[in-house]
């Protein structure tokens, strides 16, 4: 029985947002099934200058990918390549429900 459970990866680097969706089969072979990129907006000099623009760009692209693949992602993997940060607060809860944030 094959379970369709693609993973969404979002990379934010110095020049663009990269959205990639991949899935692995029962042999643990990982295959990219969708990839897109968009010019970086709302971030300058490694700082978020317009939070609403960043938020809406991410939200719009995630929604578009979910519609194209007819799948709702329960989690995403965020790769940040242009920040030198010591702490990320990604949730309003004290615990991250078993999730781990790595620098």
TORVOSE-631827 format. One line per field, with one value per residue (C-alpha): residue in one letter; chain; y, z negated, x negated. Coordinates in steps of 0.02 Angstrom, whole numbers. Layout:
N
residu	(A_...)
chaine	(A_...)
c2	(Y_...)
c3	(Z_...)
c1	(X_...)
//
This chain:
103
residu	(X_X_X_X_X_X_X_X_X_X_X_X_X_X_X_X_X_X_X_X_X_X_X_X_X_X_X_X_X_X_X_X_X_X_X_X_X_X_X_X_X_X_X_X_X_X_X_X_X_X_X_X_X_X_X_X_X_X_X_X_X_X_X_X_X_X_X_X_X_X_X_X_X_X_X_X_X_X_X_X_X_X_X_X_X_X_X_X_X_X_X_X_X_X_X_X_X_X_X_X_X_X_X)
chaine	(A_A_A_A_A_A_A_A_A_A_A_A_A_A_A_A_A_A_A_A_A_A_A_A_A_A_A_A_A_A_A_A_A_A_A_A_A_A_A_A_A_A_A_A_A_A_A_A_A_A_A_A_A_A_A_A_A_A_A_A_A_A_A_A_A_A_A_A_A_A_A_A_A_A_A_A_A_A_A_A_A_A_A_A_A_A_A_A_A_A_A_A_A_A_A_A_A_A_A_A_A_A_A)
c2	(0_166_320_486_605_736_856_1043_1129_1318_1396_1580_1636_1803_1823_1715_1602_1422_1306_1120_970_797_623_461_287_127_106_277_354_540_623_806_818_1008_1157_1344_1503_1684_1841_1890_2024_2105_2058_2175_2162_1999_2083_2071_2246_2209_2064_2069_2055_1906_1823_1849_1787_1626_1602_1631_1509_1373_1387_1379_1223_1140_1174_1107_947_927_897_995_1002_974_1029_1117_1120_1296_1321_1494_1530_1717_1748_1737_1716_1638_1607_1580_1591_1496_1456_1538_1383_1341_1171_1131_965_861_968_1027_1189_1178_1321)
c3	(0_53_-49_42_-79_10_-89_-58_-67_-66_-44_-72_-5_44_205_208_124_185_161_189_157_147_109_71_119_18_67_-12_158_149_304_332_400_405_399_419_369_344_328_148_83_-87_-144_-126_-203_-290_-381_-356_-304_-258_-357_-271_-99_-154_-237_-87_35_-63_-91_93_155_29_72_258_236_130_265_405_310_227_60_-104_-188_-374_-394_-294_-300_-302_-243_-278_-186_-206_-392_-534_-676_-847_-881_-780_-859_-740_-858_-991_-1099_-1229_-1154_-972_-983_-955_-812_-811_-752_-691_-644)
c1	(0_-77_-38_-50_-135_-239_-348_-357_-526_-540_-711_-742_-910_-988_-890_-734_-608_-619_-471_-501_-391_-464_-404_-491_-438_-446_-629_-666_-708_-669_-598_-556_-379_-359_-477_-454_-541_-495_-599_-640_-522_-506_-682_-832_-1006_-957_-813_-626_-574_-392_-322_-152_-233_-339_-189_-74_-206_-231_-45_-1_-133_-91_94_54_-53_82_211_100_58_229_142_140_-29_-30_-211_-344_-533_-604_-783_-853_-1015_-1033_-1014_-1138_-1018_-1031_-846_-688_-515_-401_-259_-152_-158_-289_-325_-347_-253_-408_-473_-652_-726_-905_-1017)
//
